[in-house]
Amino acid sequence: MPNFHILTLFPEMVMQGLHTSILGRAVKSGTISIEAVNIRDYTTNKHGRVDDYTYGGGAGMLMQAQPVYDAYRSVVSRMEQKDDKNIKTRVIYTTPQGKIFCQEMAQELAGEEELIFLCGHYEGIDERVLQEIVTDEISIGDYVLTGGELPAMVMVDAIARLVPGVLHNEESAGTESFADGLLEYPQYSRPEIWHDRQVPQILLSGDHAKVDAWRLEQALIRTKERRPDLYEKYRKAHQAVEGKLTI
Ligand code: ADE
């Protein structure tokens, strides 16, 4: 079960967002734990500052090494006290310069016991502390946000929902987009006709094999149209196994 520790200057933002809905329920039931550690609480600056100008000049402020390192150490030393051993914890720095986050990475990280997220702000963080503590630099996409909190929340959500027990049966992680490399097929609920639009007849047939075949076909069509890159990947993998693909 992963314990998520988020080092941030905005703990309320993270806690509020991640203690709601499905993740809130999972925290309550003890399936996962999520804590936010306020980096500002660890500064030795008497005015509570955590940032300073960059050497060499240039616009903007940089988060300093000391408060980030001490916040990190507080989390690790608590773990060491609890487990009485040398823990190797992944420390993920959220940055547009990192590897792009994807479902496969979420799957891999869901198997970790402890995960520390480090959220940057301003112009970033002093390189020396990054070199010393960070194991993974991850971006959530090719755009720049004002801070690392939203990326950390995105990643925690994507990872946590893969932890056994976080989703209930009706929220299953197995059938949706990316679970098998395809986008999800279209879905319908009552009524049968809405605004003159009819639910596809096959879904009302009660023939599960036919429904499954239709859904796979729809997923393939959708993926080919919207994400040809994913479709190519799927096609290559499945051609090797089945020899052919109909779509
Ligand atoms: N911090 C700012 N922008 C980011 C992004 N796209 N991914 C991860 N961290 C970020």
py3Dmol code that shows the C-alpha trace and the ligand (Angstrom):
import py3Dmol

protein = """\
ATOM      1  CA  MET A   1       0.000   0.000   0.000  1.00  0.00           C
ATOM      2  CA  PRO A   2       1.573   3.288  -0.976  1.00  0.00           C
ATOM      3  CA  ASN A   3       1.878   6.057   1.563  1.00  0.00           C
ATOM      4  CA  PHE A   4       1.978   9.332  -0.334  1.00  0.00           C
ATOM      5  CA  HIS A   5       4.013  12.213   1.099  1.00  0.00           C
ATOM      6  CA  ILE A   6       3.793  15.528  -0.719  1.00  0.00           C
ATOM      7  CA  LEU A   7       6.382  18.220  -0.031  1.00  0.00           C
ATOM      8  CA  THR A   8       4.747  21.516  -0.912  1.00  0.00           C
ATOM      9  CA  LEU A   9       4.349  25.202  -0.090  1.00  0.00           C
ATOM     10  CA  PHE A  10       0.558  24.806  -0.429  1.00  0.00           C
ATOM     11  CA  PRO A  11      -0.505  21.879   1.762  1.00  0.00           C
ATOM     12  CA  GLU A  12      -4.181  22.951   1.906  1.00  0.00           C
ATOM     13  CA  MET A  13      -4.484  22.779  -1.866  1.00  0.00           C
ATOM     14  CA  VAL A  14      -3.184  19.247  -1.999  1.00  0.00           C
ATOM     15  CA  MET A  15      -5.062  17.944   1.030  1.00  0.00           C
ATOM     16  CA  GLN A  16      -8.339  19.460  -0.054  1.00  0.00           C
ATOM     17  CA  GLY A  17      -8.090  18.000  -3.544  1.00  0.00           C
ATOM     18  CA  LEU A  18      -6.929  14.546  -2.572  1.00  0.00           C
ATOM     19  CA  HIS A  19      -9.203  13.926   0.396  1.00  0.00           C
ATOM     20  CA  THR A  20     -12.354  14.218  -1.688  1.00  0.00           C
ATOM     21  CA  SER A  21     -14.432  11.573  -3.463  1.00  0.00           C
ATOM     22  CA  ILE A  22     -12.867   8.163  -4.124  1.00  0.00           C
ATOM     23  CA  LEU A  23      -9.427   8.977  -2.715  1.00  0.00           C
ATOM     24  CA  GLY A  24     -11.013  10.545   0.375  1.00  0.00           C
ATOM     25  CA  ARG A  25     -12.879   7.293   0.947  1.00  0.00           C
ATOM     26  CA  ALA A  26      -9.670   5.255   0.460  1.00  0.00           C
ATOM     27  CA  VAL A  27      -7.817   7.390   3.002  1.00  0.00           C
ATOM     28  CA  LYS A  28     -10.660   7.047   5.511  1.00  0.00           C
ATOM     29  CA  SER A  29     -10.678   3.280   5.181  1.00  0.00           C
ATOM     30  CA  GLY A  30      -6.872   3.137   5.561  1.00  0.00           C
ATOM     31  CA  THR A  31      -6.255   1.663   2.091  1.00  0.00           C
ATOM     32  CA  ILE A  32      -3.812   4.484   1.305  1.00  0.00           C
ATOM     33  CA  SER A  33      -2.436   7.425   3.244  1.00  0.00           C
ATOM     34  CA  ILE A  34      -1.759  10.919   1.925  1.00  0.00           C
ATOM     35  CA  GLU A  35       0.056  13.613   3.852  1.00  0.00           C
ATOM     36  CA  ALA A  36       1.190  17.067   2.827  1.00  0.00           C
ATOM     37  CA  VAL A  37       4.367  18.428   4.396  1.00  0.00           C
ATOM     38  CA  ASN A  38       4.698  22.197   4.423  1.00  0.00           C
ATOM     39  CA  ILE A  39       8.218  23.037   3.231  1.00  0.00           C
ATOM     40  CA  ARG A  40       7.937  26.467   4.863  1.00  0.00           C
ATOM     41  CA  ASP A  41       7.734  24.815   8.301  1.00  0.00           C
ATOM     42  CA  TYR A  42      11.344  23.684   7.825  1.00  0.00           C
ATOM     43  CA  THR A  43      13.063  26.909   6.849  1.00  0.00           C
ATOM     44  CA  THR A  44      15.722  28.198   9.201  1.00  0.00           C
ATOM     45  CA  ASN A  45      15.168  31.738   7.873  1.00  0.00           C
ATOM     46  CA  LYS A  46      13.746  33.819  10.681  1.00  0.00           C
ATOM     47  CA  HIS A  47      11.306  35.552   8.336  1.00  0.00           C
ATOM     48  CA  GLY A  48       9.991  32.236   7.073  1.00  0.00           C
ATOM     49  CA  ARG A  49      11.461  32.651   3.614  1.00  0.00           C
ATOM     50  CA  VAL A  50      12.038  29.655   1.403  1.00  0.00           C
ATOM     51  CA  ASP A  51      13.212  31.367  -1.813  1.00  0.00           C
ATOM     52  CA  ASP A  52      15.981  33.672  -2.972  1.00  0.00           C
ATOM     53  CA  TYR A  53      17.458  35.230  -6.097  1.00  0.00           C
ATOM     54  CA  THR A  54      19.297  33.015  -8.569  1.00  0.00           C
ATOM     55  CA  TYR A  55      23.082  33.206  -8.872  1.00  0.00           C
ATOM     56  CA  GLY A  56      24.046  34.599 -12.251  1.00  0.00           C
ATOM     57  CA  GLY A  57      21.008  36.838 -12.402  1.00  0.00           C
ATOM     58  CA  GLY A  58      17.760  36.442 -14.313  1.00  0.00           C
ATOM     59  CA  ALA A  59      14.125  36.925 -13.477  1.00  0.00           C
ATOM     60  CA  GLY A  60      12.381  35.125 -10.675  1.00  0.00           C
ATOM     61  CA  MET A  61      13.150  33.452  -7.397  1.00  0.00           C
ATOM     62  CA  LEU A  62      14.374  29.967  -6.688  1.00  0.00           C
ATOM     63  CA  MET A  63      13.361  27.639  -3.855  1.00  0.00           C
ATOM     64  CA  GLN A  64      16.382  27.147  -1.640  1.00  0.00           C
ATOM     65  CA  ALA A  65      17.986  23.803  -0.842  1.00  0.00           C
ATOM     66  CA  GLN A  66      17.810  23.958   2.968  1.00  0.00           C
ATOM     67  CA  PRO A  67      14.042  23.951   3.632  1.00  0.00           C
ATOM     68  CA  VAL A  68      13.415  21.407   0.869  1.00  0.00           C
ATOM     69  CA  TYR A  69      16.096  19.080   2.223  1.00  0.00           C
ATOM     70  CA  ASP A  70      14.949  19.372   5.836  1.00  0.00           C
ATOM     71  CA  ALA A  71      11.306  18.747   4.873  1.00  0.00           C
ATOM     72  CA  TYR A  72      12.448  15.644   2.974  1.00  0.00           C
ATOM     73  CA  ARG A  73      14.579  14.469   5.905  1.00  0.00           C
ATOM     74  CA  SER A  74      11.645  14.817   8.303  1.00  0.00           C
ATOM     75  CA  VAL A  75       9.603  12.393   6.192  1.00  0.00           C
ATOM     76  CA  VAL A  76      12.456   9.925   5.757  1.00  0.00           C
ATOM     77  CA  SER A  77      13.471   9.940   9.411  1.00  0.00           C
ATOM     78  CA  ARG A  78       9.881   9.209  10.429  1.00  0.00           C
ATOM     79  CA  MET A  79       9.905   6.240   8.048  1.00  0.00           C
ATOM     80  CA  GLU A  80      13.221   5.046   9.471  1.00  0.00           C
ATOM     81  CA  GLN A  81      11.897   5.230  13.012  1.00  0.00           C
ATOM     82  CA  LYS A  82       8.819   3.270  12.028  1.00  0.00           C
ATOM     83  CA  ASP A  83      10.578   0.556  10.054  1.00  0.00           C
ATOM     84  CA  ASP A  84      13.980   0.634  11.733  1.00  0.00           C
ATOM     85  CA  LYS A  85      15.898   0.111   8.509  1.00  0.00           C
ATOM     86  CA  ASN A  86      17.456   1.896   5.583  1.00  0.00           C
ATOM     87  CA  ILE A  87      14.501   2.762   3.384  1.00  0.00           C
ATOM     88  CA  LYS A  88      15.008   3.496  -0.304  1.00  0.00           C
ATOM     89  CA  THR A  89      12.168   5.779  -1.207  1.00  0.00           C
ATOM     90  CA  ARG A  90      11.333   7.112  -4.651  1.00  0.00           C
ATOM     91  CA  VAL A  91      11.347  10.912  -4.633  1.00  0.00           C
ATOM     92  CA  ILE A  92       9.434  12.358  -7.571  1.00  0.00           C
ATOM     93  CA  TYR A  93      10.089  15.936  -8.594  1.00  0.00           C
ATOM     94  CA  THR A  94       7.266  17.373 -10.697  1.00  0.00           C
ATOM     95  CA  THR A  95       8.804  19.415 -13.512  1.00  0.00           C
ATOM     96  CA  PRO A  96       8.148  20.145 -17.194  1.00  0.00           C
ATOM     97  CA  GLN A  97      11.709  18.889 -17.775  1.00  0.00           C
ATOM     98  CA  GLY A  98      10.856  15.363 -16.635  1.00  0.00           C
ATOM     99  CA  LYS A  99       9.746  12.211 -18.416  1.00  0.00           C
ATOM    100  CA  ILE A 100       6.130  12.433 -19.536  1.00  0.00           C
ATOM    101  CA  PHE A 101       3.768  10.655 -17.148  1.00  0.00           C
ATOM    102  CA  CYS A 102       1.719   7.746 -18.516  1.00  0.00           C
ATOM    103  CA  GLN A 103      -0.419   4.807 -17.389  1.00  0.00           C
ATOM    104  CA  GLU A 104       2.552   2.447 -17.382  1.00  0.00           C
ATOM    105  CA  MET A 105       4.428   4.692 -14.958  1.00  0.00           C
ATOM    106  CA  ALA A 106       1.328   4.913 -12.751  1.00  0.00           C
ATOM    107  CA  GLN A 107       1.187   1.116 -12.698  1.00  0.00           C
ATOM    108  CA  GLU A 108       4.822   0.819 -11.740  1.00  0.00           C
ATOM    109  CA  LEU A 109       4.619   3.443  -8.980  1.00  0.00           C
ATOM    110  CA  ALA A 110       1.471   1.820  -7.536  1.00  0.00           C
ATOM    111  CA  GLY A 111       3.697  -1.054  -6.432  1.00  0.00           C
ATOM    112  CA  GLU A 112       5.879   1.160  -4.212  1.00  0.00           C
ATOM    113  CA  GLU A 113       5.457   1.244  -0.447  1.00  0.00           C
ATOM    114  CA  GLU A 114       6.327   4.919   0.054  1.00  0.00           C
ATOM    115  CA  LEU A 115       6.278   7.759  -2.477  1.00  0.00           C
ATOM    116  CA  ILE A 116       7.529  11.276  -1.897  1.00  0.00           C
ATOM    117  CA  PHE A 117       6.460  14.049  -4.274  1.00  0.00           C
ATOM    118  CA  LEU A 118       8.373  17.312  -4.381  1.00  0.00           C
ATOM    119  CA  CYS A 119       6.412  20.259  -5.770  1.00  0.00           C
ATOM    120  CA  GLY A 120       8.411  23.125  -7.201  1.00  0.00           C
ATOM    121  CA  HIS A 121       7.399  26.781  -7.343  1.00  0.00           C
ATOM    122  CA  TYR A 122       8.690  30.083  -8.663  1.00  0.00           C
ATOM    123  CA  GLU A 123      11.528  29.436 -11.099  1.00  0.00           C
ATOM    124  CA  GLY A 124      12.258  26.012  -9.649  1.00  0.00           C
ATOM    125  CA  ILE A 125      14.482  24.514  -6.969  1.00  0.00           C
ATOM    126  CA  ASP A 126      18.224  24.791  -6.293  1.00  0.00           C
ATOM    127  CA  GLU A 127      19.833  22.069  -8.419  1.00  0.00           C
ATOM    128  CA  ARG A 128      21.995  20.755  -5.573  1.00  0.00           C
ATOM    129  CA  VAL A 129      19.140  19.480  -3.451  1.00  0.00           C
ATOM    130  CA  LEU A 130      17.515  17.938  -6.534  1.00  0.00           C
ATOM    131  CA  GLN A 131      20.726  16.056  -7.236  1.00  0.00           C
ATOM    132  CA  GLU A 132      20.885  14.863  -3.676  1.00  0.00           C
ATOM    133  CA  ILE A 133      17.343  13.581  -3.097  1.00  0.00           C
ATOM    134  CA  VAL A 134      15.377  13.205  -6.350  1.00  0.00           C
ATOM    135  CA  THR A 135      15.103   9.769  -7.998  1.00  0.00           C
ATOM    136  CA  ASP A 136      12.541  10.588 -10.739  1.00  0.00           C
ATOM    137  CA  GLU A 137      11.725  13.804 -12.595  1.00  0.00           C
ATOM    138  CA  ILE A 138       8.236  13.616 -14.096  1.00  0.00           C
ATOM    139  CA  SER A 139       6.148  15.995 -16.209  1.00  0.00           C
ATOM    140  CA  ILE A 140       2.412  15.664 -16.802  1.00  0.00           C
ATOM    141  CA  GLY A 141       2.611  17.171 -20.288  1.00  0.00           C
ATOM    142  CA  ASP A 142       4.254  19.729 -22.538  1.00  0.00           C
ATOM    143  CA  TYR A 143       2.857  22.856 -20.936  1.00  0.00           C
ATOM    144  CA  VAL A 144       3.998  24.941 -17.986  1.00  0.00           C
ATOM    145  CA  LEU A 145       1.954  25.292 -14.792  1.00  0.00           C
ATOM    146  CA  THR A 146       2.495  27.746 -11.937  1.00  0.00           C
ATOM    147  CA  GLY A 147       3.575  24.997  -9.566  1.00  0.00           C
ATOM    148  CA  GLY A 148       4.015  21.292  -9.026  1.00  0.00           C
ATOM    149  CA  GLU A 149       0.925  20.739  -6.860  1.00  0.00           C
ATOM    150  CA  LEU A 150      -1.531  19.982  -9.662  1.00  0.00           C
ATOM    151  CA  PRO A 151       0.905  17.586 -11.357  1.00  0.00           C
ATOM    152  CA  ALA A 152       1.492  15.812  -8.017  1.00  0.00           C
ATOM    153  CA  MET A 153      -2.264  15.541  -7.504  1.00  0.00           C
ATOM    154  CA  VAL A 154      -2.748  14.167 -11.001  1.00  0.00           C
ATOM    155  CA  MET A 155      -0.109  11.533 -10.405  1.00  0.00           C
ATOM    156  CA  VAL A 156      -1.337  10.558  -6.932  1.00  0.00           C
ATOM    157  CA  ASP A 157      -4.849  10.135  -8.324  1.00  0.00           C
ATOM    158  CA  ALA A 158      -3.699   8.010 -11.267  1.00  0.00           C
ATOM    159  CA  ILE A 159      -1.483   5.848  -9.028  1.00  0.00           C
ATOM    160  CA  ALA A 160      -3.877   5.502  -6.082  1.00  0.00           C
ATOM    161  CA  ARG A 161      -6.805   4.249  -8.166  1.00  0.00           C
ATOM    162  CA  LEU A 162      -4.651   1.278  -9.226  1.00  0.00           C
ATOM    163  CA  VAL A 163      -4.041   0.232  -5.627  1.00  0.00           C
ATOM    164  CA  PRO A 164      -6.191  -2.818  -4.800  1.00  0.00           C
ATOM    165  CA  GLY A 165      -9.224  -1.801  -2.748  1.00  0.00           C
ATOM    166  CA  VAL A 166      -9.252   1.873  -3.746  1.00  0.00           C
ATOM    167  CA  LEU A 167     -11.837   1.397  -6.468  1.00  0.00           C
ATOM    168  CA  HIS A 168     -14.948  -0.582  -5.709  1.00  0.00           C
ATOM    169  CA  ASN A 169     -16.301  -3.134  -8.196  1.00  0.00           C
ATOM    170  CA  GLU A 170     -18.525  -0.693 -10.003  1.00  0.00           C
ATOM    171  CA  GLU A 171     -15.543   1.646 -10.537  1.00  0.00           C
ATOM    172  CA  SER A 172     -13.261  -1.076 -11.882  1.00  0.00           C
ATOM    173  CA  ALA A 173      -9.876  -0.046 -13.275  1.00  0.00           C
ATOM    174  CA  GLY A 174      -9.802  -2.919 -15.738  1.00  0.00           C
ATOM    175  CA  THR A 175     -12.092  -1.842 -18.552  1.00  0.00           C
ATOM    176  CA  GLU A 176     -11.408   1.817 -19.189  1.00  0.00           C
ATOM    177  CA  SER A 177      -9.180   3.581 -21.672  1.00  0.00           C
ATOM    178  CA  PHE A 178      -5.527   2.552 -21.614  1.00  0.00           C
ATOM    179  CA  ALA A 179      -6.095  -0.551 -19.500  1.00  0.00           C
ATOM    180  CA  ASP A 180      -5.420  -2.618 -22.635  1.00  0.00           C
ATOM    181  CA  GLY A 181      -3.875   0.111 -24.766  1.00  0.00           C
ATOM    182  CA  LEU A 182      -7.163   1.116 -26.429  1.00  0.00           C
ATOM    183  CA  LEU A 183      -9.516   4.024 -25.851  1.00  0.00           C
ATOM    184  CA  GLU A 184     -12.820   3.159 -24.261  1.00  0.00           C
ATOM    185  CA  TYR A 185     -15.886   2.207 -26.307  1.00  0.00           C
ATOM    186  CA  PRO A 186     -19.001   4.450 -26.114  1.00  0.00           C
ATOM    187  CA  GLN A 187     -21.467   3.745 -23.321  1.00  0.00           C
ATOM    188  CA  TYR A 188     -25.179   4.349 -22.814  1.00  0.00           C
ATOM    189  CA  SER A 189     -27.657   4.400 -19.962  1.00  0.00           C
ATOM    190  CA  ARG A 190     -31.435   4.915 -19.745  1.00  0.00           C
ATOM    191  CA  PRO A 191     -33.578   5.974 -21.541  1.00  0.00           C
ATOM    192  CA  GLU A 192     -33.374   3.915 -24.726  1.00  0.00           C
ATOM    193  CA  ILE A 193     -34.202   6.985 -26.825  1.00  0.00           C
ATOM    194  CA  TRP A 194     -33.052  10.478 -25.889  1.00  0.00           C
ATOM    195  CA  HIS A 195     -33.401  13.504 -28.221  1.00  0.00           C
ATOM    196  CA  ASP A 196     -34.240  11.062 -31.035  1.00  0.00           C
ATOM    197  CA  ARG A 197     -30.995   9.237 -30.445  1.00  0.00           C
ATOM    198  CA  GLN A 198     -31.332   5.487 -30.068  1.00  0.00           C
ATOM    199  CA  VAL A 199     -29.068   3.249 -27.991  1.00  0.00           C
ATOM    200  CA  PRO A 200     -27.322   0.786 -30.401  1.00  0.00           C
ATOM    201  CA  GLN A 201     -29.627  -2.237 -30.735  1.00  0.00           C
ATOM    202  CA  ILE A 202     -26.903  -4.756 -30.042  1.00  0.00           C
ATOM    203  CA  LEU A 203     -26.544  -3.472 -26.468  1.00  0.00           C
ATOM    204  CA  LEU A 204     -30.197  -4.373 -25.842  1.00  0.00           C
ATOM    205  CA  SER A 205     -29.844  -7.871 -27.298  1.00  0.00           C
ATOM    206  CA  GLY A 206     -28.666  -9.597 -24.111  1.00  0.00           C
ATOM    207  CA  ASP A 207     -26.075 -11.484 -26.174  1.00  0.00           C
ATOM    208  CA  HIS A 208     -22.892 -10.918 -24.151  1.00  0.00           C
ATOM    209  CA  ALA A 209     -20.521 -12.320 -26.752  1.00  0.00           C
ATOM    210  CA  LYS A 210     -21.959 -10.008 -29.409  1.00  0.00           C
ATOM    211  CA  VAL A 211     -21.846  -7.041 -27.038  1.00  0.00           C
ATOM    212  CA  ASP A 212     -18.191  -7.743 -26.221  1.00  0.00           C
ATOM    213  CA  ALA A 213     -17.315  -8.048 -29.910  1.00  0.00           C
ATOM    214  CA  TRP A 214     -19.135  -4.767 -30.683  1.00  0.00           C
ATOM    215  CA  ARG A 215     -17.351  -2.975 -27.846  1.00  0.00           C
ATOM    216  CA  LEU A 216     -13.943  -4.167 -28.990  1.00  0.00           C
ATOM    217  CA  GLU A 217     -14.734  -3.047 -32.532  1.00  0.00           C
ATOM    218  CA  GLN A 218     -15.852   0.385 -31.307  1.00  0.00           C
ATOM    219  CA  ALA A 219     -12.725   0.717 -29.163  1.00  0.00           C
ATOM    220  CA  LEU A 220     -10.577  -0.119 -32.180  1.00  0.00           C
ATOM    221  CA  ILE A 221     -12.395   2.351 -34.464  1.00  0.00           C
ATOM    222  CA  ARG A 222     -12.161   5.095 -31.859  1.00  0.00           C
ATOM    223  CA  THR A 223      -8.497   4.500 -31.143  1.00  0.00           C
ATOM    224  CA  LYS A 224      -7.625   4.401 -34.845  1.00  0.00           C
ATOM    225  CA  GLU A 225      -9.444   7.698 -35.455  1.00  0.00           C
ATOM    226  CA  ARG A 226      -8.410   9.638 -32.376  1.00  0.00           C
ATOM    227  CA  ARG A 227      -5.068   8.169 -31.370  1.00  0.00           C
ATOM    228  CA  PRO A 228      -3.375   6.565 -34.373  1.00  0.00           C
ATOM    229  CA  ASP A 229      -0.179   6.317 -32.302  1.00  0.00           C
ATOM    230  CA  LEU A 230      -1.877   4.067 -29.724  1.00  0.00           C
ATOM    231  CA  TYR A 231      -3.632   2.116 -32.445  1.00  0.00           C
ATOM    232  CA  GLU A 232      -0.323   1.331 -34.174  1.00  0.00           C
ATOM    233  CA  LYS A 233       1.150   0.104 -30.903  1.00  0.00           C
ATOM    234  CA  TYR A 234      -1.872  -2.096 -30.221  1.00  0.00           C
ATOM    235  CA  ARG A 235      -1.911  -3.427 -33.769  1.00  0.00           C
ATOM    236  CA  LYS A 236       1.753  -4.416 -33.657  1.00  0.00           C
ATOM    237  CA  ALA A 237       1.365  -6.170 -30.298  1.00  0.00           C
ATOM    238  CA  HIS A 238      -1.783  -8.044 -31.353  1.00  0.00           C
ATOM    239  CA  GLN A 239      -0.705  -8.917 -34.854  1.00  0.00           C
ATOM    240  CA  ALA A 240       2.174 -10.822 -33.339  1.00  0.00           C
ATOM    241  CA  VAL A 241      -0.247 -12.872 -31.243  1.00  0.00           C
ATOM    242  CA  GLU A 242      -3.314 -13.262 -33.443  1.00  0.00           C
ATOM    243  CA  GLY A 243      -1.848 -12.877 -36.907  1.00  0.00           C
ATOM    244  CA  LYS A 244      -4.543 -10.447 -38.029  1.00  0.00           C
ATOM    245  CA  LEU A 245      -6.739  -7.579 -36.942  1.00  0.00           C
ATOM    246  CA  THR A 246     -10.044  -6.790 -38.603  1.00  0.00           C
ATOM    247  CA  ILE A 247     -10.185  -3.002 -38.219  1.00  0.00           C
TER     248      ILE A 247
END
"""
ligand_1 = """\
10
ADE
N 5.425 22.103 -13.051
C 5.046 23.071 -13.889
N 4.558 22.572 -15.018
C 4.617 21.205 -14.885
C 4.260 20.119 -15.727
N 3.740 20.288 -16.937
N 4.487 18.882 -15.273
C 5.020 18.680 -14.058
N 5.369 19.659 -13.238
C 5.182 20.925 -13.645
"""
view = py3Dmol.view(width=600, height=400)
view.addModel(protein, "pdb")
view.setStyle({"model": 0}, {"cartoon": {"style": "trace"}})
view.addModel(ligand_1, "xyz")
view.setStyle({"model": 1}, {"stick": {}})
view.zoomTo()
view.show()
